Amino acid sequence: MNEQSHTQLVTSQIPEFLHVMETSLRSGYSVSQSLEIVVKDMNGALAAEVQQVLDDLKVGTPFLQAFDNWLSRCPSLDLDLTVATLHEQLEAGGNLANKFQFVAQVLPKLKRVS
């Protein structure tokens, strides 16, 4: 599978990723635990990428750097907005589940506009 196809597969799964993360966070799981749930509940390209993020974190890669590395491997607007949401969360705080819900609502509207 070429890099572009891989990125397209990951991008197509971002809405489901956001939903699983939102639901897990609302259930009281941490971000890391929610990522583990994504790996267990989803499959394919996105689950493999999330597993890579978890592996990076386990070897000491800083949190945001692990997500920036994912974005470097799979450059897309959907993932960029998701990673930017994590950056904003760490800088400003607030409810990450609400932010993921908002991004999930905005992404389809952006696709219709473009």
C-alpha positions as CSV (number, residue, x, y, z in Angstrom):
1,M,0.0,0.0,0.0
2,N,1.4,3.4,-0.9
3,E,1.7,6.3,1.5
4,Q,-1.2,8.2,-0.1
5,S,-3.6,5.2,0.2
6,H,-2.5,4.7,3.8
7,T,-3.2,8.3,4.6
8,Q,-6.6,8.2,2.9
9,L,-7.5,5.1,5.0
10,V,-6.5,6.8,8.2
11,T,-8.3,9.9,7.3
12,S,-11.5,8.0,6.5
13,Q,-11.4,6.6,10.0
14,I,-10.9,9.9,11.9
15,P,-14.6,10.5,12.6
16,E,-14.9,7.1,14.2
17,F,-11.6,7.7,16.1
18,L,-13.1,11.0,17.4
19,H,-16.3,9.3,18.5
20,V,-14.5,6.5,20.3
21,M,-12.2,9.0,22.0
22,E,-15.1,11.2,23.0
23,T,-17.1,8.3,24.4
24,S,-14.1,6.9,26.3
25,L,-13.2,10.3,27.8
26,R,-16.8,10.9,28.9
27,S,-16.7,7.4,30.6
28,G,-13.8,8.6,32.7
29,Y,-10.9,7.0,30.9
30,S,-7.6,8.9,30.5
31,V,-6.3,9.9,27.1
32,S,-3.8,7.0,27.1
33,Q,-6.5,4.5,28.1
34,S,-8.8,5.9,25.5
35,L,-6.1,5.4,22.8
36,E,-5.8,1.8,24.0
37,I,-9.6,1.4,23.5
38,V,-9.3,2.8,20.0
39,V,-6.7,0.1,19.2
40,K,-8.9,-2.6,20.6
41,D,-12.2,-1.4,19.1
42,M,-11.0,-0.2,15.7
43,N,-8.9,-2.0,13.1
44,G,-7.0,-1.2,10.0
45,A,-4.7,1.7,9.3
46,L,-5.9,4.0,12.0
47,A,-5.6,1.3,14.8
48,A,-2.0,0.7,13.6
49,E,-1.2,4.4,13.7
50,V,-2.6,4.8,17.2
51,Q,-0.6,1.8,18.3
52,Q,2.5,3.5,17.0
53,V,1.6,6.6,19.0
54,L,1.2,4.4,22.1
55,D,4.5,2.7,21.4
56,D,6.2,6.1,21.0
57,L,4.8,7.2,24.4
58,K,6.0,4.0,26.0
59,V,9.6,4.7,25.0
60,G,9.5,8.3,26.3
61,T,8.5,10.4,23.3
62,P,6.8,13.5,24.6
63,F,3.0,13.4,24.3
64,L,2.5,16.0,21.6
65,Q,5.5,14.9,19.7
66,A,4.0,11.4,19.4
67,F,0.9,12.9,17.8
68,D,3.0,15.3,15.6
69,N,4.9,12.2,14.4
70,W,1.6,10.6,13.4
71,L,0.7,13.7,11.5
72,S,4.0,13.6,9.7
73,R,3.3,10.0,8.7
74,C,-0.3,10.8,7.6
75,P,-0.6,14.4,6.6
76,S,-4.3,15.3,6.3
77,L,-6.6,18.2,7.3
78,D,-8.7,15.9,9.5
79,L,-5.7,14.6,11.4
80,D,-4.2,18.1,11.6
81,L,-7.4,19.4,13.2
82,T,-7.4,16.5,15.6
83,V,-3.8,17.0,16.6
84,A,-4.3,20.8,16.9
85,T,-7.2,20.0,19.3
86,L,-4.8,18.1,21.5
87,H,-2.3,21.0,21.4
88,E,-5.0,23.5,22.3
89,Q,-6.2,21.2,25.1
90,L,-2.8,21.1,26.7
91,E,-2.3,24.9,26.4
92,A,-5.8,26.1,27.4
93,G,-7.4,23.2,29.2
94,G,-11.1,22.4,29.2
95,N,-13.1,19.4,28.2
96,L,-11.3,17.3,25.6
97,A,-14.4,15.2,24.9
98,N,-16.4,18.3,24.0
99,K,-13.6,19.5,21.8
100,F,-13.4,16.1,20.0
101,Q,-17.2,16.2,19.6
102,F,-17.0,19.7,18.0
103,V,-14.2,18.6,15.6
104,A,-16.3,15.6,14.6
105,Q,-19.2,17.9,13.8
106,V,-17.1,20.4,11.9
107,L,-15.2,17.9,9.6
108,P,-18.1,16.9,7.4
109,K,-19.0,20.6,7.0
110,L,-15.5,21.4,5.9
111,K,-15.7,18.7,3.3
112,R,-18.9,20.1,1.9
113,V,-17.3,23.6,1.6
114,S,-14.1,22.5,-0.1
